[in-house]
Amino acid sequence: MINRPLRDFSLILLALLLAGCTSTKAPLRFPGFEGASAQSLAIVRESGHVFLRAVDGKKYDPPPIVFEMAETFRQYQVPSGEHQLTVYYQYGDISSNDVTIPAMLEAGHTYYFQGNPDKLFVSFGTLTSGKWHPAIFDDTAARTLPAAATTAPAP
C-alpha cells in the first residue's frame, strides 16, 4: 500500500501536469506551399481560440489533436507575400462562420490571431448573442495588421 504523503504528492503532480495550459505544435508547411523556399517563409500561429481553415482558398482540415489535456494550437509555414487567411473562432460549444482576413506576410516573421469576442457573449443552445472581431498580429514587428470584418458566431 502506498503511504499517504507519497500518494498526495503524486496526485498534486498529476494535477499540475494536467492543468489547463496551452501548447503549440512545431511549425508545418501549409499544404499547397511545399515548394516555397525556406528563406521566403513566415509562420502563422493559431491562438486566441482562432483556427486557420485555409490560405488563398486552399483548405486544410488537419487531423484532430487527441490525448492532450491542454488547449493546443498549430503553427504553419506560409510563403511571404499577400494572402487571404480564412479563419474561424471556436470556444467550447461556440463556433463561428469562416472569416477571410487579408494579410501581407513578411519572411521570417511570426503572426498570431486574436478572436476579440464581445464582453457580453452569451450562448443558449443555437441562440448566440455577441460578435467576434478577428485580428492578426505580427509578433516580430510588434504591430497589428489591418482589421478584418466583425462576425457573429454560427448558429
C-alpha positions in Angstrom: 0.0 0.0 0.0 1.3 3.5 -0.9 1.8 5.8 2.0 -0.4 8.9 2.2 2.3 11.6 1.7 3.6 9.9 -1.5 0.0 9.4 -2.8 -0.8 13.1 -2.1 2.4 14.3 -3.8 1.6 12.1 -6.8 -1.9 13.5 -7.1 -0.7 17.1 -6.9 2.0 16.4 -9.5 -0.6 14.8 -11.8 -3.0 17.8 -11.3 -0.2 20.2 -12.2 0.7 18.3 -15.4 -3.0 18.2 -16.5 -3.6 21.9 -15.6 -5.3 23.9 -18.3 -2.3 25.4 -20.0 -1.9 25.8 -23.8 0.7 24.2 -26.0 1.8 25.0 -29.6 2.8 22.4 -32.2 6.0 22.7 -34.2 5.5 24.6 -37.5 4.4 22.6 -40.5 4.3 23.7 -44.2 0.7 24.6 -45.1 -0.5 22.2 -47.8 -0.1 23.6 -51.3 3.1 25.6 -50.4 5.6 22.7 -50.1 7.7 24.1 -53.0 8.4 27.5 -51.3 12.0 28.2 -50.4 12.8 28.2 -46.7 14.0 31.8 -46.8 10.6 33.0 -48.0 8.6 31.6 -45.2 6.5 33.3 -42.4 4.9 31.4 -39.5 1.2 31.7 -38.9 0.2 30.5 -35.5 -3.3 29.6 -34.3 -4.2 31.3 -31.0 -6.9 33.0 -29.0 -9.4 30.3 -30.0 -8.9 31.3 -33.7 -8.0 28.5 -36.0 -6.7 28.6 -39.6 -9.0 26.9 -42.1 -7.5 28.0 -45.5 -4.8 30.1 -47.1 -5.7 31.6 -50.5 -8.6 29.3 -50.8 -6.5 26.1 -50.2 -8.4 24.4 -47.4 -6.8 22.1 -44.9 -8.6 20.0 -42.4 -5.9 18.7 -40.1 -6.5 15.6 -38.1 -7.9 16.2 -34.6 -5.4 16.6 -31.7 -6.1 13.8 -29.3 -4.7 12.6 -26.0 -3.8 16.2 -24.9 -5.4 17.8 -22.0 -4.2 21.3 -22.8 -5.6 23.5 -25.5 -3.4 23.0 -28.4 -2.7 25.3 -31.4 -0.9 24.6 -34.6 1.7 26.7 -36.5 2.0 26.8 -40.3 4.8 27.9 -42.6 3.4 30.1 -45.4 5.4 31.9 -48.1 5.8 35.7 -47.7 3.5 37.9 -49.7 -0.1 38.9 -49.9 -2.5 36.2 -48.7 -6.1 35.6 -47.8 -6.3 33.7 -44.5 -9.6 32.0 -43.7 -10.1 31.6 -40.0 -12.9 30.6 -37.6 -13.5 31.1 -33.9 -14.2 28.2 -31.6 -14.5 28.3 -27.8 -16.3 25.3 -26.2 -19.7 24.9 -27.9 -19.4 28.3 -29.6 -18.2 28.2 -33.2 -18.2 30.9 -35.9 -18.6 31.0 -39.6 -15.4 31.3 -41.6 -13.9 34.8 -42.0 -11.2 35.8 -44.5 -8.5 38.2 -43.4 -6.2 39.8 -46.0 -2.6 39.7 -44.7 0.7 40.8 -46.1 3.2 38.3 -44.6 6.9 39.0 -44.3 9.6 36.3 -44.5 11.0 35.4 -41.1 8.1 37.0 -39.2 5.7 35.2 -36.9 2.0 36.0 -36.9 -0.8 35.1 -34.4 -4.5 35.5 -34.2 -6.9 37.0 -31.6 -10.6 36.4 -31.6 -11.6 39.5 -29.6 -15.1 38.4 -28.7 -17.6 40.9 -27.3 -17.6 41.1 -23.5 -21.3 40.1 -23.4 -21.0 36.9 -25.4 -23.8 34.5 -24.3 -24.9 31.3 -25.9 -28.1 29.3 -25.2 -28.3 26.3 -27.5 -28.4 27.7 -31.0 -29.0 31.3 -29.9 -25.9 33.3 -29.5 -25.5 37.0 -28.7 -22.3 38.7 -29.5 -19.7 39.1 -32.2 -16.1 38.4 -32.5 -13.6 40.7 -34.1 -10.7 38.7 -35.6 -7.3 40.3 -35.8 -3.8 39.2 -36.8 -0.7 40.4 -35.1 2.9 40.5 -36.4 4.8 39.2 -33.3 8.2 40.0 -34.8 7.4 43.7 -35.6 5.0 44.1 -32.6 2.2 45.5 -34.7 -1.4 44.7 -35.7 -2.2 44.1 -39.3 -5.3 45.9 -40.7 -8.6 44.8 -39.2 -11.0 42.3 -40.8 -14.7 42.3 -40.7 -16.7 41.7 -37.5 -18.7 38.5 -37.5 -21.3 36.7 -35.4 -20.9 33.1 -34.3 -22.5 30.4 -36.4 -25.9 29.3 -35.1 
